[in-house]
């Protein structure tokens, strides 16, 4: 094998290694970009869910207060009803 053949083979290996390296960099960059986009979407969705959860907590608190007022009102009305129905002595 002559020096010329060795050089041709060496260049061929170098070219293939360069192509593989460029492909690896390209894939790595694409993976980083996809991971970044995914993390961004997860953060957005987490924020949406947190806001929804806070809204539900607020509504649950409001409903609890309304229920307490209704029970209080019911007790007052029930007492008034018994007072009306009570036979006079």
C-alpha positions as CSV (number, residue, x, y, z in Angstrom):
1,X,0.0,0.0,0.0
2,X,1.4,3.3,-1.0
3,X,1.5,6.6,0.9
4,X,-1.1,7.9,-1.5
5,X,-3.5,5.1,-0.6
6,X,-2.9,5.7,3.1
7,X,-3.7,9.4,2.7
8,X,-6.9,8.6,0.8
9,X,-8.0,6.2,3.5
10,X,-7.1,8.7,6.3
11,X,-9.0,11.4,4.6
12,X,-12.0,9.1,4.2
13,X,-11.9,8.2,7.9
14,X,-11.5,11.9,8.8
15,X,-14.5,12.9,6.6
16,X,-16.7,10.1,8.1
17,X,-15.7,11.1,11.6
18,X,-16.5,14.8,10.8
19,X,-19.9,13.8,9.4
20,X,-20.7,11.7,12.5
21,X,-19.5,14.5,14.8
22,X,-21.6,17.1,12.9
23,X,-24.6,14.7,13.1
24,X,-24.1,14.2,16.8
25,X,-23.9,18.0,17.4
26,X,-27.0,18.5,15.3
27,X,-28.9,15.8,17.3
28,X,-27.6,17.1,20.6
29,X,-28.8,20.6,19.7
30,X,-32.2,19.3,18.6
31,X,-32.5,17.3,21.9
32,X,-31.6,20.4,23.9
33,X,-34.1,22.5,22.0
34,X,-36.8,19.9,22.5
35,X,-36.0,19.5,26.2
36,X,-36.1,23.3,26.6
37,X,-39.5,23.5,24.8
38,X,-40.8,20.6,26.9
39,X,-39.7,22.2,30.2
40,X,-41.3,25.5,29.1
41,X,-44.6,23.7,28.4
42,X,-44.5,21.9,31.7
43,X,-43.9,25.2,33.5
44,X,-46.8,26.9,31.7
45,X,-49.1,23.9,32.4
46,X,-48.1,23.8,36.1
47,X,-48.9,27.5,36.4
48,X,-52.3,27.0,34.8
49,X,-53.0,24.1,37.2
50,X,-51.9,26.1,40.2
51,X,-54.2,29.0,39.2
52,X,-57.1,26.5,38.7
53,X,-56.4,25.0,42.1
54,X,-56.3,28.4,43.8
55,X,-59.7,29.2,42.1
56,X,-61.2,26.0,43.4
57,X,-59.9,26.6,46.9
58,X,-61.5,30.1,46.8
59,X,-64.8,28.7,45.6
60,X,-64.8,26.0,48.2
61,X,-64.2,28.6,50.9
62,X,-67.1,30.7,49.5
63,X,-69.4,27.7,49.5
64,X,-68.5,26.9,53.1
65,X,-69.4,30.4,54.2
66,X,-72.7,30.3,52.2
67,X,-73.5,26.9,53.8
68,X,-72.9,28.2,57.3
69,X,-75.2,31.2,56.6
70,X,-77.9,28.9,55.2
71,X,-77.7,26.7,58.3
72,X,-77.9,29.7,60.5
73,X,-80.9,31.0,58.6
74,X,-82.5,27.6,58.7
75,X,-82.1,27.5,62.5
76,X,-83.6,31.0,62.9
77,X,-86.6,30.1,60.6
78,X,-87.2,26.8,62.4
79,X,-87.2,28.6,65.7
80,X,-89.7,31.2,64.4
81,X,-91.9,28.4,63.0
82,X,-92.0,26.6,66.4
83,X,-92.8,29.9,68.1
84,X,-95.7,30.4,65.8
85,X,-97.0,26.9,66.2
86,X,-96.6,26.9,70.0
87,X,-100.0,26.8,71.6
88,X,-100.8,29.7,73.7
89,X,-101.0,28.9,77.4
